[in-house]
Amino acid sequence: IMNLHGIAKGKSFEKTIEMLKNAEINGVNQYFTMYFLAKELGYDAIADAIYKNAAEDAAHGGIYSHLLGDGPATKEDFIKMVINFYKAEASADTILAKLADEVRNSNEEGAHKIAELIEHSIPEELDHAKRLEEAMSACGIEF
């Protein structure tokens, strides 16, 4: 398998790849914003389509980032990065609970609902940690 990490760096088309990366990343953010609005408006079919598009565009942005040399260049640095992501996900419960409390304690309009939404993401974040933990264990990576 050819190593594509950073292969577009320094090429005549590097700016094109950078533009594509940024378009995909920005598109993902806009898609997910529209996803939540579609759900609120009761357009579940549109929300489902938007969600799938956002996931695919995230992957597109990732490949362009990879081609530009973003992220770790070595196996060791990759493993360190995955472990750091695991640690961040595994500590999400305490970090996000604290942030939700800060929002809630502002007592501003909408603060309680926003705090609930932050808290609602905690189980998923912990699932992310568990998924990474299982994958690293399956690959024999100690952490």
Secondary structure, DSSP 8 states (H G I E B T S, - for coil): ----TTTTTTSTTHHHHHHHHHHHHHHHHHHHHHHHHHHHHT-HHHHHHHHHHHHHHHHHHHHHHHHTT-S-SSHHHHHHHHHHHHHHHHTHHHHHHHHHHHHHHT--TTHHHHHHHHHHTHHHHHHHHHHHHHHHHHTT---
